[in-house]
Each structure stands twice: as C-alpha cells, then as structure tokens.
Amino acid sequence: MHSLLTRHATTQGPRWALDGRYLPQDFTLSRWLAGSSTGARDALAALPPGEAADAPLLAPVEDHQEVWASGVTYLSSRMAREAESQTADVYQRVYGADRPELFFKANGWRVVGHGAPIRVRADSQWDVPEPELVLVIGADGGIVGYTTGNDVSSRSIEGENPLYLPQAKVYDGSCAIGPGIRVCDAARMRDLAVALEILRDGATVFAGATRTSQIKRGLEELAGWLLRELHQPHGAFLFTGTGIVPGEDFTLRSGDVVRIDIDGLTLENPVS
C-alpha cells in the first residue's frame, strides 16, 4: 500500500496529512519537493503523525507549484485532435516527434480540488473533460508520486486554430486535481486503470476506460523534457495526456458531474 498525501482546509489554514493524519503544521509541499526525490518517501515516514485529518479536502497543490500538461501522448488523443482540427498534420507530426508537446495549464492557486466546481468557457460550443494521470515531480526532476487530473478543454476553440491552445486549455475552472497525492515511484504508474464517467441528471451519459500503459512516451521522458530548460524550485505537476475522448456529439453542460478514477484514486467535480 502506498501512502496518500492530502491537503485540508482547517480553521488555522491549509494543512497537509499523510494517510489520514495531520503532518506537522510547518510541513509544506514546496519544501518536500525541494529535497531529494530518492529520499522523498523516507522523509515523509520520518515525520510524526498527528491527530486524524477531518477537515474538508483542498486541491493537493500549493500556490508556488506550476501545473503543466502533455498533449498527443495517446493514439486516441491524436486521432481526436486530427478530427476536430483544420490542420490535422500538426498532431500527426508531434505524435511521432522526438520532442513532446508540453504546455502550461495552471498556477497552483488556480487549481480546483475534489468536489469543487469546474467550468466550461462561455465562448465555446464544444467542451470535454480529459482524464489524466498527473505526475508529481521534485525540483531535481524525479517523480515522487501521482494524482488524478481533469484537463478540461474547449475542442471548438483548439480545433479552429492550434495557436488558440492556451485559450482552449487555460481559464478559470479548467484544471482539477485530487483528491490527494499517491506517493510512489514511476514504475508503479506504468499500467494503471483510468476510468471516466459523466453523469447528467443522475444518469451516466458517457463512460470510457484506458490504461496508462497506452501512453506512447515514458513518464521519466516527459518529466525530463519539462525540466530540460525550466527550473522548478518548488516542484511541479505534469498531466500526461488523455486516452479517453468523448465523441463529437458530446459536450459538457452545466450541472453535469465528472468522475475520474485512476487505480482507486477518484476525482469528482460538478460542472458549474
């Protein structure tokens, strides 16, 4: 069993917990990720556990961390983006290229957590959730764990022109992460089950599944590219791409509930 690191909204401010018990008040994710990634689990285990963590969950990220994302890492994602785009060859070329597609997704303070509302853009007509394994990366580039993420996206805006990608991907309520960080090394993440369910008026309107083994690129490879020329002194989060894409006849609506599960780590968000 791998440890779960969670962040909670206490009356004294945000506080981290490990396996359901509060860590010392002065523990910060930034300080933990600034240490050696090879000793990350031992560093957590050495901390004295406190009382049971019963305060509401927050997104397991601090203001200082950046959240980035990888694109076109699954074949199904490449095919979906080709279908929506007027310049399909862009996605064919990046899928087979040495250099991956990486893009900025959110500052830590913009991320919403488990149970908090996500949004679709008012100026978009076609919007989808993107269920993804999210790597938690230390300042030294090592992968120390993962969490579940939703890279909410406007397919209509990105499909119009790939240069509109930041507007399709980066806006209020477009990035959800949670419920916590499962602390483990990259080898543990190579073949995890990923499931997406979208509920509307209490009924399932879309469901899909894949496995992280279908990601074309190595997880360490993606982390390495992110930090190649970009120092992350507080650590970083990296979405690894989606392998579940709803069809062209589906778009998110206000009132929908999006549920994403990665090997039992479930993130659920209503659409506002």
Secondary structure by P-SEA (a helix, b strand, c coil): cbbbbbbbbccccbbbbcccccccccccaaaaaaccccaaaaaaaaccccccccccccccccccbbbbbcccccaaaaaaaaaacccaaaaaaaaaccccbbbbcccccccccccbbbbccccccbbbbbbbbcccccccccccbbbbbbbcccaaaaaaccccccccccccccccccccccccccccccbbbbbbbbbcccccccccccccccccccaaaaaaaaaccccccccbbbbccccccccccccccccbbbbbbcccbbbbbbcc
